[in-house]
Amino acid sequence: MISALSKTRFVTFLLGIMAGIYFGLVIRSMRWQRLEGAGFSDDWPRHKPVILVHWHNRLLGFPAKFGWRYRPHYLISSSRDGNIALLSGVINGIHYINGSTDKGGAKALLGLRRLLKKDQMICITPDGPRGPARMATNAAIILAASSGAPIVPFSWSSSRHHRQKSWDRLMVPTWFSRGVYAFGEPIYIHGPLDEAAANAARLNMEDAINAVTAATDLYFDHPVDHLPDRYGSVKKKC
């Protein structure tokens, strides 16, 4: 009975609202600093429309800190976990498009492209919704090639945090910790692309996200997620 109750719409709604309020307050309790320098964009977010990309395990940072400022549109799956994330993000100013790049992908991509034509910001976790961790799909590449919008890598890290025992090892910051964030240089994709060119662009995007993520982690001397294994979900001690 308890298991069935936990799957009801009411409980999903309640969990989403609670998560949004809680993580919003945690993020706002942190002392934040932006990383700047070689390899980081110094004029973002003047690039609009823009396709912001970050790994799934850094999902908590951008919506809670920048949601009300930039009002981005996130692609979110229609699963129960996706609905919880949706409600959590709405509390923090995020817009969502239901769908994913593997289920109903074509419809979702069309919706995102329409938003880009209206000079909106969209956000994609290219290894979501189920992974493997840090292995991107071509969704952002296809959108960038067809719209002309730049891809901007983003990441963040915190001095104190917990890592969930999930496929992506979600980073959960703790109260009153210090945080750093960074935007990578914009990546422009010139289409149309054949399969080889699209794959090369995808790998380049993965490298860019890994680089900005590693920079934020190394600021606090945290282990780097994508090394020594570039792809896949590998549990590490943190």
Backbone hydrogen bonds, N-H to C=O, Kabsch-Sander energy under -0.5 kcal/mol:
donor,donor_aa,acceptor,acceptor_aa,energy
5,L,1,M,-2.5
6,S,2,I,-2.0
7,K,4,A,-1.1
8,T,5,L,-1.7
12,T,8,T,-2.2
13,F,9,R,-2.7
14,L,10,F,-2.7
15,L,11,V,-2.9
16,G,12,T,-2.3
17,I,13,F,-2.3
18,M,14,L,-2.5
19,A,15,L,-2.6
20,G,16,G,-2.3
21,I,17,I,-2.3
22,Y,18,M,-2.7
23,F,19,A,-2.7
24,G,20,G,-1.7
25,L,21,I,-2.1
26,V,22,Y,-2.3
27,I,23,F,-2.6
28,R,24,G,-1.8
29,S,25,L,-1.2
29,S,26,V,-0.7
30,M,26,V,-0.6
30,M,27,I,-1.0
31,R,177,S,-1.7
32,W,30,M,-0.7
33,Q,179,G,-1.7
35,L,181,Y,-3.0
40,F,37,G,-2.0
41,S,183,F,-2.4
46,R,43,D,-2.0
48,K,46,R,-1.1
50,V,120,Q,-0.8
51,I,150,P,-2.7
52,L,50,V,-0.6
52,L,122,I,-2.8
53,V,152,V,-2.0
54,H,124,I,-1.4
58,R,55,W,-1.9
59,L,56,H,-1.5
61,G,58,R,-0.9
62,F,58,R,-0.7
64,A,60,L,-1.0
65,K,61,G,-2.0
66,F,62,F,-2.9
67,G,63,P,-1.5
70,Y,66,F,-2.6
71,R,66,F,-0.5
71,R,67,G,-2.3
73,H,121,M,-2.2
74,Y,72,P,-0.6
74,Y,95,H,-3.2
75,L,123,C,-1.6
76,I,74,Y,-0.6
76,I,97,I,-2.6
83,N,79,S,-2.4
84,I,80,R,-2.0
85,A,81,D,-2.4
86,L,82,G,-2.5
87,L,83,N,-2.3
88,S,84,I,-2.4
89,G,85,A,-2.5
90,V,86,L,-2.4
91,I,87,L,-1.5
92,N,88,S,-0.6
92,N,89,G,-0.9
93,G,90,V,-1.7
94,I,89,G,-2.3
95,H,72,P,-2.8
97,I,74,Y,-2.9
99,G,76,I,-2.3
100,S,103,K,-1.4
104,G,102,D,-0.5
108,A,104,G,-2.1
109,L,105,G,-2.7
110,L,106,A,-1.9
111,G,107,K,-1.9
112,L,108,A,-2.2
113,R,109,L,-2.4
114,R,110,L,-2.0
115,L,111,G,-1.5
116,L,112,L,-2.1
117,K,113,R,-1.8
118,K,114,R,-0.8
118,K,115,L,-0.7
119,D,116,L,-1.8
120,Q,115,L,-1.9
122,I,50,V,-2.3
123,C,73,H,-2.9
124,I,52,L,-2.6
128,G,125,T,-2.5
131,G,127,D,-1.1
135,M,132,P,-1.6
136,A,134,R,-0.6
137,T,126,P,-1.6
142,I,138,N,-2.8
143,L,139,A,-2.3
144,A,140,A,-2.5
145,A,141,I,-2.4
146,S,142,I,-2.0
147,S,143,L,-1.9
148,G,144,A,-2.2
151,I,187,I,-2.9
152,V,51,I,-2.6
152,V,150,P,-0.5
154,F,53,V,-2.2
155,S,182,A,-1.8
157,S,180,V,-2.1
159,S,178,R,-2.9
162,H,172,V,-2.8
164,Q,162,H,-0.5
164,Q,170,L,-2.4
166,S,164,Q,-1.5
169,R,166,S,-0.7
171,M,57,N,-2.5
172,V,162,H,-3.1
172,V,170,L,-0.5
174,T,160,R,-1.8
177,S,174,T,-1.4
179,G,31,R,-3.1
180,V,157,S,-2.3
181,Y,33,Q,-1.8
182,A,155,S,-2.2
184,G,153,P,-3.1
185,E,39,G,-0.9
187,I,151,I,-2.8
188,Y,186,P,-0.5
190,H,188,Y,-0.5
191,G,145,A,-0.6
191,G,189,I,-0.7
198,A,194,D,-2.6
199,N,195,E,-2.2
200,A,196,A,-2.2
201,A,197,A,-2.3
202,R,198,A,-2.1
203,L,199,N,-2.2
204,N,200,A,-2.0
205,M,201,A,-2.2
206,E,202,R,-2.5
207,D,203,L,-2.4
208,A,204,N,-2.0
209,I,205,M,-2.5
210,N,206,E,-2.8
211,A,207,D,-2.4
212,V,208,A,-2.0
213,T,209,I,-2.3
214,A,210,N,-2.8
215,A,211,A,-2.0
216,T,212,V,-1.6
217,D,213,T,-2.1
218,L,214,A,-3.0
219,Y,215,A,-1.1
220,F,216,T,-0.5
220,F,217,D,-1.4
221,D,218,L,-1.2
222,H,217,D,-2.4
227,L,224,V,-0.9
230,R,228,P,-0.5
232,G,133,A,-1.1
234,V,232,G,-0.7
